[in-house]
Every structure is written in C-alpha cells, then in structure tokens.
Amino acid sequence: MNPKEIATQLRCPSGKKAPEIAQQMNQANYQINNKCINLLHITDNDHILEIGPGNGAFAQKIIESARNVSYKGLDWSSDMVNEAKIHNQQFISSNNASFHQGSSSAIPFSSSSFNKALAIHTLYFWDSPFLHFAEIHRVMKKDGLFCIAFGDKSFMKDLPFSPFGFNLYHSKEVEHLLAIAGFQVQTVQQYYETGLSNTGATVEKLINVILCRA
Ligand SMILES: C[S@@+](CC[C@H](N)C(=O)[O-])C[C@H]1O[C@@H](n2cnc3c(N)ncnc32)[C@H](O)[C@@H]1O
C-alpha cells in the first residue's frame, strides 16, 4: 500500500485490505492499548465505552479485567464492527460486549451511560475534536475516567502517511480541548516506544496518554 492508501485504511479500515491493516494495528498498538487498559483500573460492574476499537482485539483484556464488565465498542467502519463481532462472539453471547457502527461525533448511547472510556490512536481523524470530546463527556457518568492516547505531532509529522488527512497535536493542545469539553485532566504521561509503524518501518514514537475525569 502507498502512504495515501495506508492513511485511508487507518482512518476507516474497509474492503479487502481491512483485515490486514487491522492486524498490523493490533501488533503496532499492543503496548499502548495495554497501558491504557491498566490505567483505567477496571473494576467489577464497570460500564466501558471504547471509541475506535478496530477489530476489537483488546476487548477481551478489558472484559476479563474484572467481573461483570459491560463493554461497548463504537467504530465508524462497518467492516471493523463485523470483524470485532466475529473475534468477540463469546463475550457478545455472554452479554459482556457489543459492537456498534457510528462516530464519536454523535454517540448512539444515552447520557451518563459509562464510567470508563478509552480512545487510542483515533484522535487524528476527528475534524472537530472538541465536539467529539463533548459527546464522550455527555455519555460518561460524573467522575468517570476517560483515557486518550495518541502519537505526538513531533514524530507523527514525519511519517509518510500523516500528510494524508491526519490532524496532529502536542499534548497541551489536547489537554486544553478536554478541559473546555468539561473534563478534568488527572495525569499526563509521555513515553517513548520503539516499534513498527504502519508502513513496516521501525520508528521511535513519543506517545501521549491523558487520563481525565468527566
Ligand atoms: C488507527 S485505528 C486504531 C485502532 C485501535 N484503537 C488500536 O489502538 O489499534 C483507528 C480506528 O478508529 C476508528 N475511528 C476513528 N475515528 C473514529 C470515530 N470518531 N468514531 C468511531 N470510530 C472511529 C477507525 O475506523 C479505526 O478502526
């Protein structure tokens, strides 16, 4: 795939190439997904929303972190929603998981539905991030925890696919947007990960992880 095709697939994986790109994302993003799940300190009976879970590869870890967890994955790619349903059939059957097609700009759930939420490597694709944060805030219970993780603009700008529609940020800009959407930033972590980019090249990534309260 050329950089433009990779960018299009990362934004909304679809068609024949979607399963391949989803698997690459699972490998490239394994470490950051685990980190965010651990930061959320999932406990029994949590109601959790994930924005952009792709093929739902990390739903199992979320659901098995505690007892009676209710997990909902919202992805705007219908192909990813279908894949996630296949991978997570046992959790769907046990009523612990459901996967929905839609965007975080108009979340198809009632206000105050969730006490935990996460969004990993999805922010780049949002044209008005404030609106998405306000929507996420709306569906969260008061004091609920939201974890957002994204690659820093400082290295993302040099990736070959970034010029094709990626919106890039430094942490402070996102902290500000979260605050005006009603969140209270609790912790900001920045760490370096050496790993494969979605082009297959090895890159050193500066990752921002922001944990905030609704
Ligand atoms: C780059 S992938 C990251 C997938 C996964 N979170 C990970 O860490 O590997 C972005 C995923 O988020 C979905 N997505 C991006 N923005 C979204 C939004 N605003 N609402 C719902 N899904 C979104 C895309 O369809 C895609 O499946």
The ligand as a Tripos MOL2 file, in Angstrom:
@<TRIPOS>MOLECULE
LIG
   27    29     1     0     0
SMALL
NO_CHARGES

@<TRIPOS>ATOM
      1 C1         -5.7670    3.7370   13.6860 C.3       1 LIG1
      2 S1         -7.0950    2.6950   14.1120 S.3       1 LIG1
      3 C2         -6.7470    2.3250   15.8370 C.3       1 LIG1
      4 C3         -7.4750    1.0880   16.3160 C.3       1 LIG1
      5 C4         -7.2340    0.7150   17.7860 C.3       1 LIG1
      6 N1         -7.8050    1.7020   18.6850 N.3       1 LIG1
      7 C5         -5.7830    0.4860   18.0980 C.2       1 LIG1
      8 O1         -5.2690    1.1110   19.0300 O.co2     1 LIG1
      9 O2         -5.1710   -0.3420   17.4300 O.co2     1 LIG1
     10 C6         -8.4700    3.8230   14.2040 C.3       1 LIG1
     11 C7         -9.8010    3.1190   14.3770 C.3       1 LIG1
     12 O3        -10.7320    4.0300   14.9140 O.3       1 LIG1
     13 C8        -11.8800    4.1270   14.0850 C.3       1 LIG1
     14 N2        -12.3210    5.5290   14.2660 N.ar      1 LIG1
     15 C9        -11.5700    6.6450   14.1090 C.ar      1 LIG1
     16 N3        -12.2330    7.7340   14.4830 N.ar      1 LIG1
     17 C10       -13.4540    7.3020   14.9170 C.ar      1 LIG1
     18 C11       -14.5890    7.9760   15.4490 C.ar      1 LIG1
     19 N4        -14.6260    9.2930   15.5970 N.pl3     1 LIG1
     20 N5        -15.6540    7.2380   15.8210 N.ar      1 LIG1
     21 C12       -15.6400    5.8960   15.6610 C.ar      1 LIG1
     22 N6        -14.5900    5.2070   15.1410 N.ar      1 LIG1
     23 C13       -13.5090    5.9050   14.7880 C.ar      1 LIG1
     24 C14       -11.4170    3.7060   12.6990 C.3       1 LIG1
     25 O4        -12.4490    3.1810   11.9120 O.3       1 LIG1
     26 C15       -10.3830    2.6200   13.0640 C.3       1 LIG1
     27 O5        -10.9830    1.3620   13.2520 O.3       1 LIG1
@<TRIPOS>BOND
     1     1     2 1
     2     2     3 1
     3     2    10 1
     4     3     4 1
     5     4     5 1
     6     5     6 1
     7     5     7 1
     8     7     8 2
     9     7     9 1
    10    10    11 1
    11    11    12 1
    12    11    26 1
    13    12    13 1
    14    13    14 1
    15    13    24 1
    16    14    15 ar
    17    14    23 ar
    18    15    16 ar
    19    16    17 ar
    20    17    18 ar
    21    17    23 ar
    22    18    19 1
    23    18    20 ar
    24    20    21 ar
    25    21    22 ar
    26    22    23 ar
    27    24    25 1
    28    24    26 1
    29    26    27 1
@<TRIPOS>SUBSTRUCTURE
     1 LIG1         1 GROUP 0 **** ****
